Amino acid sequence: MAEKKKLRIGLVGTGLMGRTHANGYNRIHNFFPDLEFEPELVAVCSRNEEKVKAFAEQWNFASYETDWRKLIARDDIDAIDVCTPNDSHAEISIAAAEAGKMVLCEKPLSRTIEEGQKMVDAAEKAGVKTTVWYNYRRIPAVTLAKNIIDSGKLGKIFHYRGNFLQDWTINADLPQGGEGLWRMDANAAGSGVTGDLLAHCIDSAMWLNGGIKDVSAVTETFVKERMHQLTGKVEPVKIDDACLFHCHFENGSLGLFEATRYARGHKALKTFEINGENASIRWDLHDLNRLEFFDHADDSKLRGWRSIHVTDGDHPYIDKWWIPGCGIGWEHSFVHQVADFLKSLEDDSDCSPTFKEALQTQKVCEAIIESATERKWVDTGVDGQFV
Ligand SMILES: NC(=O)c1ccc[n+]([C@@H]2O[C@H](COP(=O)([O-])OP(=O)(O)OC[C@H]3O[C@@H](n4cnc5c(N)ncnc54)[C@H](O)[C@@H]3O)[C@@H](O)[C@H]2O)c1
């Protein structure tokens, strides 16, 4: 077998995403043997030395750092993978781009459009490759939905519905801020469910159904004050606990979205449903290997929702895994993103969404918050193609 070219990785952040990405890099050698490039896990970085050392050993990184600036300064690293909370995405990504490194950054791209624009500018100025981990695009059933929509099977699209429902912050005694709970702190997260959950729904929606033109939103913060873990004081909660918005897409369809962390009984129910003139399609994360499809052209006596088990060899990505009928999981979407990034090095293409593409999602998020705050419709300013 020909010697593989290496993509030398430096990963920052060893929490949930640090683990999913490390798992992604580790699976490539076994499951994507045809790629020209292979990841080399050169170093991982986190601030606690004991923990980062253990992480490096567990996930096969050759070395570790406790300061991301040192990681970026190393000349044995080609790409920086940013798996830290949202408040450090811009600083780390911009420094990495300025040092000539490729950047793979977790979502949301940034806390604000302003930060995101600086990230786009830095990457473009340095001419480095970027990607943002909107991983749901790479769940085979979701990729299949994209292929079906792009083939024109749905005809003119009228409706797009997207939800992301969770229930983990209902307890009023849950603190905010600091390790593990930075999502509850607006300074660290930028926003609440809008940047955390709706950002995923918006990325999926614009990829599947094109740009969102304008939005009208309502947000709510159900628990107004919580103890802040970093200050030890009870402080106002500034994130949105729940957000509902409706919108117009550029293709003339209407969108309806809901995200909350207060939907008792739902752990991570990400869903979408799209209704077209000829057919409809729907998907949910709790049954992620299935895509439901309704075709009005079917014989009327047999017409109904089909439940497609997306596990056949001709379904997206599936030929790389097991045998028909044996499903794969959420974590595989990260393996697929690594594989697509490596593939993009072979043919010098983009691994979507790039920073520039992910900035479009940021524009919608910011328009949502503005709409909810000022109680009015807001134009998103979204432009560009969603490929
Ligand atoms: N794509 C997805 O489905 C998905 C899912 C969850 C989280 N995310 C995103 O991933 C990012 C990380 O989320 P998470 O759930 O892994 O958070 P986490 O709290 O589990 O982990 C964050 C990690 O970053 C480290 N860290 C924080 N500041 C640092 C610094 N200055 N230098 C080095 N390390 C630092 C922490 O010690 C921790 O190891 C967030 O932007 C989040 O929005 C994406």
The ligand as an SDF file (V2000), in Angstrom:
LIG
                    3D

 44 48  0  0  0  0  0  0  0  0999 V2000
  -21.1960   19.5500   16.6560 N   0  0  0  0  0  0  0  0  0  0  0  0
  -21.9030   19.1970   17.7120 C   0  0  0  0  0  0  0  0  0  0  0  0
  -22.8450   18.4200   17.6530 O   0  0  0  0  0  0  0  0  0  0  0  0
  -21.5540   19.7740   19.0510 C   0  0  0  0  0  0  0  0  0  0  0  0
  -21.9930   19.1350   20.2340 C   0  0  0  0  0  0  0  0  0  0  0  0
  -21.5650   19.6600   21.4550 C   0  0  0  0  0  0  0  0  0  0  0  0
  -20.7660   20.7840   21.4930 C   0  0  0  0  0  0  0  0  0  0  0  0
  -20.4100   21.4060   20.3160 N   0  0  0  0  0  0  0  0  0  0  0  0
  -19.5420   22.6090   20.3540 C   0  0  0  0  0  0  0  0  0  0  0  0
  -18.2110   22.1950   20.7010 O   0  0  0  0  0  0  0  0  0  0  0  0
  -17.5780   23.1630   21.5300 C   0  0  0  0  0  0  0  0  0  0  0  0
  -17.1290   22.4900   22.8170 C   0  0  0  0  0  0  0  0  0  0  0  0
  -18.2640   21.9320   23.4540 O   0  0  0  0  0  0  0  0  0  0  0  0
  -18.1320   20.6770   24.4320 P   0  0  0  0  0  0  0  0  0  0  0  0
  -19.5160   20.1600   24.6340 O   0  0  0  0  0  0  0  0  0  0  0  0
  -17.0720   19.7690   23.9820 O   0  0  0  0  0  0  0  0  0  0  0  0
  -17.6730   21.4410   25.7540 O   0  0  0  0  0  0  0  0  0  0  0  0
  -16.9870   20.7920   27.0370 P   0  0  0  0  0  0  0  0  0  0  0  0
  -17.2700   21.7320   28.1480 O   0  0  0  0  0  0  0  0  0  0  0  0
  -17.3620   19.3510   27.1520 O   0  0  0  0  0  0  0  0  0  0  0  0
  -15.4240   20.8340   26.6700 O   0  0  0  0  0  0  0  0  0  0  0  0
  -14.7270   22.0390   26.4780 C   0  0  0  0  0  0  0  0  0  0  0  0
  -13.2450   21.7400   26.6210 C   0  0  0  0  0  0  0  0  0  0  0  0
  -12.4920   22.9170   26.3080 O   0  0  0  0  0  0  0  0  0  0  0  0
  -11.4820   23.0760   27.3050 C   0  0  0  0  0  0  0  0  0  0  0  0
  -11.0760   24.4810   27.3250 N   0  0  0  0  0  0  0  0  0  0  0  0
  -11.8240   25.5530   27.6510 C   0  0  0  0  0  0  0  0  0  0  0  0
  -11.0960   26.6720   27.5100 N   0  0  0  0  0  0  0  0  0  0  0  0
   -9.8710   26.2940   27.0850 C   0  0  0  0  0  0  0  0  0  0  0  0
   -8.6620   26.9820   26.7830 C   0  0  0  0  0  0  0  0  0  0  0  0
   -8.5820   28.3200   26.9040 N   0  0  0  0  0  0  0  0  0  0  0  0
   -7.5770   26.2790   26.3940 N   0  0  0  0  0  0  0  0  0  0  0  0
   -7.6410   24.9180   26.2760 C   0  0  0  0  0  0  0  0  0  0  0  0
   -8.7640   24.2100   26.5520 N   0  0  0  0  0  0  0  0  0  0  0  0
   -9.8490   24.8970   26.9680 C   0  0  0  0  0  0  0  0  0  0  0  0
  -12.1500   22.5800   28.5700 C   0  0  0  0  0  0  0  0  0  0  0  0
  -11.2230   22.2930   29.5780 O   0  0  0  0  0  0  0  0  0  0  0  0
  -12.8330   21.3230   28.0260 C   0  0  0  0  0  0  0  0  0  0  0  0
  -11.9110   20.2640   27.9170 O   0  0  0  0  0  0  0  0  0  0  0  0
  -18.6020   24.2770   21.7120 C   0  0  0  0  0  0  0  0  0  0  0  0
  -18.3530   25.3000   20.8050 O   0  0  0  0  0  0  0  0  0  0  0  0
  -19.9390   23.6120   21.4010 C   0  0  0  0  0  0  0  0  0  0  0  0
  -20.9080   24.5080   20.8950 O   0  0  0  0  0  0  0  0  0  0  0  0
  -20.7720   20.8990   19.1280 C   0  0  0  0  0  0  0  0  0  0  0  0
  1  2  1  0
  2  3  2  0
  2  4  1  0
  4  5  1  0
  4 44  2  0
  5  6  2  0
  6  7  1  0
  7  8  2  0
  8  9  1  0
  8 44  1  0
  9 10  1  0
  9 42  1  0
 10 11  1  0
 11 12  1  0
 11 40  1  0
 12 13  1  0
 13 14  1  0
 14 15  2  0
 14 16  1  0
 14 17  1  0
 17 18  1  0
 18 19  2  0
 18 20  1  0
 18 21  1  0
 21 22  1  0
 22 23  1  0
 23 24  1  0
 23 38  1  0
 24 25  1  0
 25 26  1  0
 25 36  1  0
 26 27  1  0
 26 35  1  0
 27 28  2  0
 28 29  1  0
 29 30  1  0
 29 35  2  0
 30 31  1  0
 30 32  2  0
 32 33  1  0
 33 34  2  0
 34 35  1  0
 36 37  1  0
 36 38  1  0
 38 39  1  0
 40 41  1  0
 40 42  1  0
 42 43  1  0
M  CHG  2   8   1  16  -1
M  END
$$$$
